[in-house]
Amino acid sequence: MEKLTTIYQNNSQAAHEVHSYVKDLWSFSLRPFNRFDPLNTEWWLVHGSEWPAYKFGKLCFHRYPRTEDGYLFPGYYVEKGLGHKLLRLPGVQKRSIMQANWYWHKFIKRAEKGDVEQTIAHVSELAQADVWILIELHAFNKVPTPDKARSVPTETLEFKISFPGLEWHSVQTTQNKDLLGLNNIVSIGGLVKEIEQAKRVLDYFWADLIIGIRLSYADERGWDASDLWRKALAPWLSFVIEQ
């Protein structure tokens, strides 16, 4: 399988070029997680202008790992907030509590229907590449704060879905005894089932879930805005437009 690359030097350049490429077709707002670190921070295409956009599914330009040798990680981004029972705990902000109108709930339902798995297969075929799933869990008193450097996640789970066979491989696993069931999942259905079974524990965690492909930066022969949009982002449109 050929190594994927992009012509862009950093996340900001990639995000702005793609936004410019689609702005006449789709009413997306382009938002950075940390506007004081625009080159390296996550960028999102949010359908609409509401901000913060925790409740929305988003198209993303992530960098993983968050180091100089990290990869551009474009794809789909959805957040799970904290459970309502945590509202009175010290250090918990009301805006971190997940409400009924957060897209996470629809994401879970669509995953159960097979929509997510179908989209993953479509992306893998278009890109001729592995698809990666990253889940970063943050303890209730360490929820990521916009415009500040991200703290290290409390737990990180990572899976690779290989091309062309779509076999699942665990890359990073958790040591949390209450979440061990997440380590050995082999399908989106299995992931959703384990998330639902661990709901009482996961209520104490903020979750960022990212699904996408990975490309090396700064290759003049690499993907441009058109490639990134068509092969990595556009397949997820229904997960961000139909909120």
N, C-alpha and C positions, 0 to 999 in steps of 0.2 A: 504494500500500500504506500502510495506517494505521500511524503510529508507535506502537510498543509502549511501555507505561509500567507501573509498579507503584506501589502505594500506599505501599510501604515506603521508609523514609529511608536505610537502609543494609543491608549484608549480614547483620549480626547479627540485626536485626529480621526480615528475610525468612526467615532460616534457622530462628529459634526459632518463628516462626508456622507454618511448614510442618511442622516437627517435631511441634509440638503437634497439628496437623491430622491427622497420620498415625500418631501414637504408639500408638493403640489397635489399629491394623491391622498394623503392621510394627515389628519389633524393631530399630530404628535407634538408634545412638549419634550424638549431635551433637557434632562436633569442630571446633575452630578450628585453622588453621595457626599463628597467632600469638595466644595468649591475652592478650597485653599490648596488642594493637591490635584489639579485638573488632569494632569498627564497620566496619573496612575490610578486614580480612584475609579470606582464603578460609575458608569453612565447608564441612564435608562431612557427609553422612549416610552412616554406615558401618554395614553390616549385621553386627551383633555388637559386642563390646566390646574386641577386641584393639587395642592401640595401641603403637607407631605402626602405621599401616595401609597402608604402602607397597604391600604385595602385593595389596591388594583394589581392585577397581573401585568407584567411589564416585559418589554423586550430589553435585553441588557448587553452591555459591553463590559465584561468582567475581566480581571487579570488574575490568573491563578497558576502557581502560587503568587502571592503579593510580594514578589522579589524581582530583581533585575532580570533574572533568567526565566520569569514567568511567561505564560502563554496568553494570547488574546482568547477569551472564552465568551463568544457571542451566543445568545440563545434566549431562553425563557427564564423569567425570575418571578417567584411568588413567595410571599411572606406569611408566616403563621404567627399571630400575636399570642399574648399571654392569656391564661384562663381568667374568667371573671372573679374567681375566688381570691385572686392575688391583689385585687385593687387596693386593699387597705394595708398591704405590706409596705414597709419603709423602702424608699427608692424606686417604687413602681409608679410610672406616670399613667394617667388615664388613657393617653393616646396609644399606649402599648397594649392595651386590653383589646383582644379581638372581638369584633362585633359581627352581627349576623350578615352584614352587607360586605364583608371581606370576601375577595374572590377565592381565598383558600378553600372555602366550603364547596364552591362550584368545581374547583380543580379536583378535589377528592372525588366528587360525583362523576366527573368526566373521566377520571382515571379508572374508576370502577366500570364504566361503560366501555372502556377500551380506546377512548379518543387519544389519550396521552401516548399509549403504546403505538398506535397507528402513526401519530405524528413523529415519534422518535424514528420509526422505520423509514418514514418519508425523508426526514432530514439525513439519515445515514446514507440513503440511496442517492440523494441529490449531491451530497458532499463527498460520497465515496470514502467515508471516514467513520471512525469510532464516535460514539456519542457518550458524553460523560454526564453523570448526575452527582452534584455536590450538595450536601446538606450540612449547614453550619448551625449548631445550636448554641445559644447564648443564655446563660442563667438569668433569671428574672431581674436581678439587680445589675446586670451588665448588658442591657439591650443596646445595640449600636445606635449612636447619636449622630445625626447628620452634621457635617462640617467639622467633625473631629476624627482623629486617627482611630481606626478600628482596633479594638482589643482582640487578643487571640480568642477564638471560639472556645467555649467550654467543652464541646464535643464536635468532632468532624467525621462525617461519613462520606465516602466517595466510591462510586461505582463506574466501571467502564462497560459499555455495551458494544461489543466488537463488531466491526464490519468484515465480511458481509453476513455472517451467521447470526448476529444479534445475541450472542451469548453474553450473560452477565458475569462480571468479575468484580469481587470486592477489592478495593485498592486501599482504603483507610477504614478502620473499624473502631467501634466504641468499646471502652472498658466498663462503662456504666452498667451495673448488673441488672438494672431495670429496663435497659434498652438493648440487651444483647440479641434479641430477636431480629433487630434491624441489620445485623452483620451478615446474615446468610441469605438474604432475599435474592431471588432470581427472576423477578418480573415486577412490573408496575403494580399488578394486582397484589402481589406479596408485600410490596412496600406499603400500599394503602392499608392492607389488613393489619400489618404490624403497627402502623401509625395509630390506627383506631384502637388497637388493643392496649397501646401504651399511652392513651390519651391523658389519664390522670397524672402520669409523670411528665408528659410533654406540656401540660398546662403551665409548668414551672419554667419552661424554656421558650425563648423567641427562636423561630426557625427561618432561615433563608434557604430556599431550595432553588437550585439553578440546573437547567438542562441545556446542554449545547455541545458544540465542537470546540477544538482547540487548534490555534494556528500560531506559528512563530511570527514575530514582528519583523518589519523592515527588510522585505525581500522585493526588489523591483519587479520580479516576475510573479508576485503573489496575488492574492485576491484583492479586488477593488470593492468600492461601495456596492456596485451591482451584484457581484458575487456574494458578498456578505448578506445582502438583503434577500436575494432569491434562494440561496441554499441554506442559510442558517437562521434567518429571522422571519421571513414571510410565512413559512409553514405554521408558525405559532400565532398568526393574526387573530384567529377566532378566539384565542385565549386572552386577548387583550382588548379586542373591539367589543365583544359581547360580554360586557361586565354586568 
